[in-house]
Amino acid sequence: MKKFLLLMVLVIGIVGCSDTNEEPNVTTTSMPEKMPDDFGFAVQFGFDKKNEINTFEDTVTKDLIENGTITTSITLTEKEMQQIYEKMKDVHIVEEKKLIPEPVDGEICYQQPHEEDEWNIRVNGETIHHSVSGAYCDLTADASELFELRNYIFDIVKRKDTYKDLPEAVGGYD
């Protein structure tokens, strides 16, 4: 009887001391409403990822295909960075992405040639990384969003005189 009472006291003590209202240990990452001072990104893209827009180094690299690559200094304005930040919030850039499509009848369709995007985004001291492949015939919604985001940023860069002054690419990819 004493052992039973001792066991009951221990069980009640353990149960009574546990916090049953505690939420599970889940890390939720979200972007701050206001663009942080350390916000920046680099995206390498295109065939063999030879193009790059890099706000950490304020550079852009253009793939000239047969003539190699060329890199020049380019700076995005505060307004442009804010617009890009808002677009990144809209696509929930800091969340895990589904970038590989589901197989259809047990197979995934591939295409060649294809683009590749490599993203590194810094927000509040954290670096988020995404690698997107255009090798799949059917892109996921997340992959499409990231390609659209890259094109949005690239359109901003292409309007700058510094980029317009770069030589034209020679050749093409088969």
Secondary structure as GFF3:
##gff-version 3
##sequence-region A 1 174
A	DSSP	alpha_helix	2	17	.	.	.	ID=ss1
A	DSSP	beta_strand	40	45	.	.	.	ID=ss2
A	DSSP	three_ten_helix	47	49	.	.	.	ID=ss3
A	DSSP	beta_strand	51	54	.	.	.	ID=ss4
A	DSSP	beta_strand	59	63	.	.	.	ID=ss5
A	DSSP	beta_strand	69	73	.	.	.	ID=ss6
A	DSSP	alpha_helix	78	90	.	.	.	ID=ss7
A	DSSP	beta_strand	116	123	.	.	.	ID=ss8
A	DSSP	beta_strand	126	133	.	.	.	ID=ss9
A	DSSP	alpha_helix	141	158	.	.	.	ID=ss10
A	DSSP	alpha_helix	161	164	.	.	.	ID=ss11
###
